Amino acid sequence: MSKRTFKIEIKEIRRKDILIEAESEKEAVAEARNRYLNGEYTIDRGGIVAAEFETENK
């Protein structure tokens, strides 16, 4: 049997706990999202809580 090449996608799910002062939960989530998108948070490899592996050759 000959070997084939498979393209595998790896997704990592990372976690970082932060504290945000806000008037509501919705406002706190929006602020955290803005800070994340602006690069204010770095999540290192120690923050990995899960990894998923999928093949694109179906």
C-alpha positions as CSV (number, residue, x, y, z in Angstrom):
1,M,0.0,0.0,0.0
2,S,1.4,3.4,-1.0
3,K,1.5,6.4,1.4
4,R,-0.5,9.5,0.6
5,T,-0.1,13.1,1.8
6,F,-2.8,14.6,4.0
7,K,-3.3,18.2,4.9
8,I,-4.1,18.5,8.6
9,E,-5.5,21.6,10.3
10,I,-4.6,22.1,13.9
11,K,-6.7,24.6,16.0
12,E,-5.5,25.6,19.4
13,I,-7.9,27.0,22.0
14,R,-6.2,29.2,24.5
15,R,-7.3,30.8,27.7
16,K,-6.3,33.9,29.7
17,D,-8.2,35.3,32.7
18,I,-8.3,39.1,32.9
19,L,-10.2,41.6,35.1
20,I,-12.2,44.4,33.5
21,E,-14.0,47.2,35.4
22,A,-17.3,48.1,33.7
23,E,-20.9,48.9,34.4
24,S,-22.2,45.7,32.8
25,E,-21.1,42.3,31.7
26,K,-21.8,43.2,28.0
27,E,-19.6,46.3,28.3
28,A,-16.8,44.3,30.0
29,V,-16.8,41.7,27.2
30,A,-16.7,44.5,24.6
31,E,-13.8,46.2,26.3
32,A,-11.9,42.9,26.6
33,R,-12.5,42.2,22.9
34,N,-11.2,45.7,21.9
35,R,-8.1,45.3,24.1
36,Y,-7.5,41.8,22.6
37,L,-7.9,43.1,19.0
38,N,-5.5,46.0,19.8
39,G,-2.8,43.5,20.9
40,E,-2.9,44.3,24.6
41,Y,-3.1,40.7,25.7
42,T,-0.6,37.9,24.9
43,I,-1.6,34.4,25.5
44,D,1.4,32.1,25.8
45,R,1.6,28.4,25.1
46,G,0.8,27.7,28.8
47,G,-2.7,29.0,28.1
48,I,-3.7,26.2,25.8
49,V,-6.7,24.4,27.0
50,A,-7.5,22.2,24.0
51,A,-6.3,21.3,20.5
52,E,-8.4,20.0,17.6
53,F,-7.0,18.1,14.6
54,E,-8.9,17.8,11.3
55,T,-8.1,16.6,7.9
56,E,-9.2,18.5,4.8
57,N,-9.0,15.4,2.6
58,K,-12.5,14.1,3.0
